Amino acid sequence: MPVAGNEAVRGERAVSVVGEVAPHGRGGAARWAGGGNEDTPHEQRRRRLAAAHPAHAVDLRLVTHHQLETLKNQVGVETFERLVQSTDPDTLKQIREYIPL
């Protein structure tokens, strides 16, 4: 694809490309001119999909707490306590800041 200045030429059509770093550290990909913060159907769909992603929709503390409670019920309280005691102290400290054990 021939490039003239900041225009990428595709067939008979020239598309203006602006090279800039995206806000919030999201990389230095080129952006198509006019594709800023427009509220296009594509952008609305993209935002809905991003909001529905499990990383944004799941409370990690609740899931982890539930998993630990399930483990405690499966192996018994004594074995669970031994597992907790054998955990790295720094890791255990960080876990206890967020999850009641």
N, C-alpha and C positions, 0 to 999 in steps of 0.2 A: 504494500500500500504506500503510494508516494505521500510524502509529508511536506507541506509548504508552510513555513512559519509555525503557527500553532494550530494549523488545520490538517486534519487527516482526510485524505481524498479517497472516497469509495465510489468507484465507477464514475457516474456523472455528478455525484453529490459530494459537497465538502461539508464536513462536520467539524465544528470548532471544539477543540479540546483544551481544557484548562488544567495544568498540572499543579496541584496544591496538596498540602497535608490535611487530611481530614481532622476535624476537631476531636478532642478526647482521645488522641493517640490511636486512631483506628487505621493507621497506615498512610502511605503516600500514593495511593492509587490515583490515576488521572480521573477527573470528573468531567462529565459531558456538560458543556455550557448550558445554562438554563435548568440544570438538574439539581439545583440547590435544595431548599426546603419546601419545594412545591408540594401541595396536597393532592397529588395525582392518585387515581385508583390503585396504581401499583404501590405507591408509598403507603397508602392506607392498609392495603393487604399485607405489605411487609411488616408494618408496625403491629398489626393484629397477630401475625404468625410469631413475631418475636415475643410478644406479651404472653402468648399461649405456650411458649417453650418451657419445658419442665424446669430449666435452670431459673426461670423467673416466677414459676407458679408453685413450686414445691418448697415447703418449709424444711430445710435440711436438718434443723435441730429436732423437729418432731419425728422425722423419719429415722434419724440416728437413735434417738431415745427409744422409739418403738422397736428398732432392731436389737438394741441392747437388752431391753426388757424381754423380748422373745428369746434371745440367747440365754438369759438368766433362767427363764422358765424351762428351757430345753435341757440345760446342763445342771441345773440346781444351784442354789444360793452359794454353797460352799465352793464348788468348782468355779463359779462366776467370780467370787471374791479372790480366789487364787489367781485367776486370769487377770483381774484388775491389778492385783499386787505385783504381777510379773510385767506389767506394762511400764514402759519408759516413764520416769517421773515427770519429765517436761511435757510429754504427750498427755499424761494423765492430768496434769495441772491445767493444760489448755482445754481438755475435754470437760473437766469439772467447772470451768468458767461458763460453759454454755449448757451443759446437760447434767441434771441431778443423777448421781449414781447411787 
